[in-house]
């Protein structure tokens, strides 16, 4: 049962593939015919064609140009049949939530069937959709086509230029809004930072605790050696201890004092680091961070101007960065 279902599915996919390829060929032929006949209507090209190949000119004029509408209607009938068949298949396979969604999803197919010059150009979209469908089915790989590489390259150039212009224009508008605003820093403080003050304080305390704890865990031996060296140097510079060393048994006493003080200092550092995890230290850091944020949020005329200038210059730097034409690297242009 499963094998039969898989075989039927593969046959159906091959049928869809063959039909799509046939429609691609027909749409391409129709578009080529539209292009040639449009050029035939231009007087300079028409006269040049007649002068260069009179017999071919008369054959094209009598066989194709004079019956162009009839030939186009033959193509239209096939395209219309394709739309109806695709609609029926979509209904049978329940591809859309409602049965009447198909013509709206494939509006370019439907409008392209209208034999009027304004709608015939939509057949280009139909050709593109069929090529994309064949790409998804794995029948072709348009990424290997030179035409695709050419179009994709210049498409990136176009999109980068457009997006850069839009971004620069937007940042310029932001700069103008900041300059026009009389209370930008005050509103930034009251509407953005103040409502999140508690979260900012908690984050600062948490990051400080994590940073110190991690740094001490990775460098505790270096810290203890530094403390021992500091204690040794301090004791060596102490005159009272120097006199003590000259006494009998003074050297042993001095070494014992040095070891004791080094152990005490290292223990103090260790206890201080452990104290960072205590609720009391967290409360202390929270109070300090909160006081710092409160001081930072005090807005006067001078701080308002400084904040405004910093923001304007930051936006200007972003504009300069966006204005760099990075697509030139793809073309080896400087």
C-alpha positions in Angstrom: 0.0 0.0 0.0 2.8 2.4 0.9 4.9 1.4 -2.1 1.9 1.9 -4.4 1.3 5.3 -2.9 4.9 6.3 -3.3 4.9 5.1 -6.9 1.8 7.1 -7.6 3.3 10.2 -5.9 6.4 9.9 -8.1 4.4 9.6 -11.3 2.3 12.6 -10.3 5.5 14.6 -9.6 6.9 13.6 -13.0 3.7 14.6 -14.7 3.7 18.0 -12.9 7.3 18.5 -13.9 6.7 17.7 -17.6 3.7 20.0 -17.6 5.6 22.9 -15.9 8.5 22.4 -18.4 6.0 22.5 -21.3 4.4 25.7 -19.9 7.8 27.3 -19.5 8.6 26.6 -23.1 5.3 28.0 -24.3 5.5 31.1 -22.2 9.1 31.7 -23.4 8.0 31.3 -27.0 5.0 33.6 -26.4 7.2 36.3 -24.8 9.7 36.0 -27.7 6.8 36.4 -30.2 5.5 39.4 -28.3 9.0 41.0 -28.3 9.6 40.3 -32.0 6.2 41.6 -33.1 6.6 44.7 -30.9 9.9 45.4 -32.6 8.3 44.7 -36.0 5.9 47.6 -35.3 8.7 50.1 -34.9 9.1 52.0 -38.3 13.0 52.1 -38.4 13.3 48.4 -37.5 10.5 47.5 -39.8 12.1 49.3 -42.7 15.5 47.8 -42.0 14.1 44.3 -41.8 12.3 44.8 -45.1 15.5 46.1 -46.7 17.8 43.3 -45.4 15.5 40.3 -45.9 12.5 41.1 -48.1 11.3 37.5 -48.5 11.6 36.8 -44.8 9.9 40.1 -44.1 6.9 39.2 -46.4 6.7 35.7 -44.9 6.7 37.0 -41.3 4.2 39.7 -42.2 1.7 37.4 -43.9 2.1 34.3 -41.7 2.6 35.8 -38.2 2.0 39.5 -38.0 -1.3 39.5 -39.9 -2.5 36.6 -37.7 -0.8 37.7 -34.5 -4.1 37.9 -32.4 -5.1 34.5 -33.5 -1.7 33.0 -32.6 -1.8 34.8 -29.3 -5.3 33.5 -28.5 -4.0 30.0 -29.1 -1.3 30.6 -26.4 -4.0 32.2 -24.2 -6.2 29.2 -24.5 -3.4 26.9 -23.4 -2.5 29.3 -20.5 -6.1 29.5 -19.4 -6.3 25.7 -19.5 -3.2 25.6 -17.3 -4.8 28.0 -14.8 -8.0 25.9 -14.6 -6.0 22.6 -14.3 -3.9 24.1 -11.5 -7.0 25.4 -9.8 -8.6 22.0 -9.9 -5.4 20.3 -8.6 -5.2 22.8 -5.8 -8.8 22.1 -4.8 -8.2 18.3 -5.0 -5.0 18.5 -2.9 -6.4 21.1 -0.5 -3.5 23.5 -0.9 -5.4 26.5 0.3 -7.9 27.1 3.1 -10.7 28.0 0.7 -11.3 26.7 -2.8 -11.5 30.2 -4.3 -8.0 31.3 -3.0 -6.1 30.0 -6.0 -6.8 32.8 -8.5 -5.9 35.4 -5.9 -2.6 33.6 -5.1 -1.8 33.3 -8.8 -3.3 36.6 -9.9 -0.5 37.1 -12.4 -1.4 33.9 -14.2 -5.1 34.9 -14.4 -4.4 38.5 -15.6 -1.8 37.3 -18.0 -4.4 35.4 -19.9 -6.1 38.6 -20.9 -5.1 39.2 -24.5 -4.4 42.9 -24.0 -0.9 44.5 -24.3 -1.0 45.9 -20.7 -1.6 42.4 -19.2 0.6 40.4 -21.5 3.7 41.7 -19.6 2.4 39.7 -16.6 3.4 36.6 -18.4 7.0 37.4 -17.4 5.9 36.9 -13.8 4.4 33.6 -14.8 7.6 32.5 -16.4 9.6 33.5 -13.3 7.2 31.7 -10.9 7.5 28.5 -13.1 11.3 28.7 -13.0 11.3 29.1 -9.3 8.9 26.1 -9.0 11.3 24.0 -11.1 14.2 25.2 -8.9 12.3 24.0 -5.7 11.6 20.7 -7.3 15.2 20.2 -8.1 14.7 20.0 -11.8 17.1 22.9 -12.5 19.6 24.9 -10.5 19.4 28.5 -11.6 22.2 29.5 -9.2 24.6 27.9 -11.7 23.3 30.1 -14.5 25.5 33.0 -15.6 22.4 35.1 -16.1 21.3 34.4 -12.5 24.8 35.3 -11.2 24.7 38.6 -13.2 21.2 39.5 -12.0 21.9 38.5 -8.4 25.1 40.5 -8.3 23.4 43.7 -9.5 20.3 43.0 -7.5 22.5 43.1 -4.4 24.0 46.4 -5.6 20.6 47.9 -6.1 19.2 46.7 -2.7 22.3 48.0 -0.9 22.1 51.4 -2.5 18.3 51.6 -1.8 18.6 50.4 1.8 21.5 52.7 2.5 19.7 55.7 1.1 16.6 54.9 3.2 18.7 54.3 6.4 20.7 57.5 5.9 17.4 59.5 5.4 15.9 57.9 8.5 18.9 58.7 10.7 19.0 62.2 9.3 15.3 62.6 10.3 16.2 61.3 13.8 18.9 63.9 14.1 16.5 66.6 13.2 13.9 65.4 15.7 16.5 65.3 18.5 17.7 68.8 17.6 14.1 70.1 17.6 13.2 68.5 20.9 13.6 70.7 24.0 13.3 67.9 26.6 14.7 64.9 24.8 17.0 63.9 27.7 14.3 64.4 30.3 11.8 62.2 28.4 14.5 59.6 27.8 15.2 59.6 31.6 11.5 59.5 32.6 10.0 57.2 30.0 12.9 54.8 29.2 15.4 54.5 32.1 13.4 55.3 35.2 10.8 52.5 34.6 13.7 50.0 34.3 15.8 51.4 37.1 15.3 48.3 39.4 16.1 45.9 36.6 19.3 48.0 35.7 20.4 48.0 39.3 19.9 44.3 39.7 21.8 43.6 36.4 24.7 45.8 37.5 25.0 44.1 40.8 24.7 40.6 39.2 27.3 41.4 36.6 29.7 42.8 39.2 29.3 39.7 41.4 29.7 37.3 38.5 32.8 39.2 37.1 34.6 39.3 40.4 33.8 35.8 41.4 34.9 34.4 38.0 38.1 36.4 37.9 39.0 35.3 41.5 38.3 31.7 40.7 40.6 31.8 37.6 43.4 33.9 39.3 43.2 33.0 43.0 46.8 31.7 43.1 48.2 34.8 41.5 46.2 36.9 44.0 47.6 35.0 46.9 51.2 35.3 45.6 50.7 39.0 45.0 49.4 39.4 48.6 52.3 37.4 50.0 54.8 39.5 48.0 53.2 42.7 49.1 53.3 41.6 52.8 57.0 40.6 52.4 58.0 43.9 50.9 56.1 45.9 53.5 57.8 44.0 56.4 61.2 44.3 54.8 60.8 48.1 54.7 59.6 48.2 58.3 62.4 49.5 60.6 61.0 47.9 63.8 61.1 44.5 62.1 64.7 45.1 60.9 65.8 45.8 64.5 63.9 42.6 65.6 66.0 40.5 63.2 69.2 41.6 64.9 68.1 40.2 68.2 68.8 36.5 69.1 66.2 34.3 67.5 64.9 37.5 65.7 65.1 36.0 62.2 62.9 33.1 63.1 60.4 35.4 64.8 60.4 37.7 61.7 59.7 34.8 59.4 56.9 33.5 61.6 55.4 37.0 61.6 55.7 37.2 57.8 54.0 33.9 57.3 51.3 34.7 59.7 50.6 38.1 58.2 50.6 36.6 54.7 48.1 34.0 55.8 45.9 36.6 57.5 46.0 38.9 54.4 45.2 36.0 52.0 42.4 34.9 54.4 41.0 38.5 54.4 41.0 38.6 50.6 39.3 35.2 50.4 36.7 36.2 52.9 36.1 39.5 51.1 35.5 37.6 47.8 33.2 35.2 49.5 31.3 38.1 51.0 30.4 39.3 47.5 27.8 36.5 47.5 26.1 37.7 50.7 22.7 39.5 50.6 24.3 42.4 52.5 26.9 43.0 49.8 24.2 42.7 47.1 22.2 45.3 49.0 25.2 47.6 49.2 26.0 47.3 45.5 22.3 47.9 44.7 22.3 51.1 46.8 25.5 52.3 45.1 24.2 51.5 41.6 20.9 53.1 42.4 22.7 56.2 43.6 24.8 56.3 40.5 21.8 56.0 38.2 20.0 58.7 40.1 22.9 61.0 39.8 23.2 60.2 36.1 19.5 60.8 35.5 19.6 64.3 37.0 18.9 66.4 33.9 19.8 70.1 33.6 20.4 72.3 30.6 24.1 71.3 30.3 23.6 67.6 30.5 20.7 67.9 28.1 23.0 69.5 25.5 25.7 66.9 26.1 23.4 64.0 25.7 21.9 65.5 22.6 25.3 66.1 21.1 26.5 62.6 21.9 23.4 61.1 20.2 23.6 63.3 17.2 27.3 62.5 16.7 26.5 58.8 17.2 23.9 58.9 14.4 26.3 60.8 12.2 28.9 58.1 12.7 26.3 55.5 11.7 25.4 57.5 8.6 29.1 57.5 7.6 29.4 53.8 8.2 26.2 53.0 6.2 27.4 55.3 3.3 30.3 53.0 2.6 29.6 51.2 -0.7 30.6 47.7 0.3 29.3 46.3 -3.0 32.4 47.8 -4.7 34.5 45.0 -3.0 32.6 42.5 -5.2 33.7 44.4 -8.3 37.2 45.1 -7.1 36.6 48.8 -7.3 38.1 51.4 -5.0 
